């Protein structure tokens, strides 16, 4: 039987198998193991210590059996040896993630010689920071993600006057995506990035207290003519600086995510001054976001083309602000998320009016509104006939009534998340699977899946995620 299928067909079958089945496939026979390895383009490995010549050699040999490997994620390391072994064994790597020990500049320089095609790197580095003796040598690099691990000591702290120029200081890099985590005041070495990264399209800051040299950073922001996405996660001390500068100079940004940051006045000034035609706005844990911001969004015509609005834990926003904004963006809004928002539970009739205003919605997320009732949601669903995706995770007061409404009103629904909805019982889940023909994916606890429900899902090619 094994010989009836050619190598190409077997490999195509392997490519369509779910990842958990890979270990079993490799044990069937030597031919299948060889074909599986030669068809594998991505690996995620945990390689813990101890490291010695024998284990490193075995690791290198294992990787050489995957000649078409282009993406590698490596964790568990307490030394750089596995990274160098991987680099020397996988010359065709395009994407590399190494979350272990911080990598030294000399090792990164070595890596650039082995993997000349690398376009994406995610690594940890330590202070003192250094970029000009390794980053320019990755000539194909488009995406760089850096996690800075250690804090300052007397030996690794540099002040601004100690940062020396080099021949690469203004050479220009081809980076299009830059993610930085853990910046502290005094990280002036980051000026190398600010001076050389002029083509950034996606910019991310995570847990950053500073941006290093503010002068070079200001020039950097001013030069970002192609910036499309900005994410600011837990960066309270720099959010206002970044937003106000971009409000003055940036017109290309389409997506903005702010998680736990930004002052009330700073956010309001950005909204009022911004020239960006945002398509996606995602604001999470904004302690100061209120109706003034919602009204400002509705009055700035640059935001009238919003296709995705996501608000999470916005305790000061009321129905008045949401309705006002909804009327402005109703024609283009495709996705709405109101996650753990008090206003959903506090104002009766809000969801009904939003449903009547936002009839074109295709994706709706109302997760973790713990006291949301069937009658409120059902009245909204009656108007949202175009929904293809609905997330109700953690809404533990909803019952079978909601599922009945979905079958009646949302005949295009393909994705549903009812995980942790404690009042939706086993029988309701089975009934819904039987009566919702378009469904393609259901997220629900394993304990709520009867044998009959599993069979129905399988026969209708519905993916169940537990």
Buried (B, 14 or more C-beta within 10 A) or exposed (E): EEEEEEEEEBBEEBEEEEEEEEEEBBEEEEEBBEBBBBBBEBBEBEBEEEBEEEBBEEBBEBBEBBEEBBBBBBBEBEEBBBBBBBBBBBEBBBBBBBEBBBBBBEBBBBBBEBBEBBBBBBBBBBBBBBBBEBBBBBEEBBBBBBBBEBEBEEEEBBEEEEBEEBEBEEEEBBBBBBBBBBBBEBBBBBBBBBBBBBBBBBBBBBBBBBBBBEEBBBBBBEBBEBBBBBBBBBBBEBBBBBBBBBBEBBEBBBBBBBBBBBBBEBBBBBBEBBBBBBBBBBBBBBBBBBBBBBBBBBBBEBBBBBBBBBBBBBBBBBBBBBBBBBEBBBEEBBBBBBBBBBBBBEBEEBBBBBBBBBEEBBBBBBBBBEEBBBEBBBBBBBBBBBBBBBBBBBBBBBBBBBBBBBBEBBEEBBBBBBBBBEBBEBEBBBBBBBBBEEBBBBBBBEEBBBEEBBEBBEEBEBEBEE
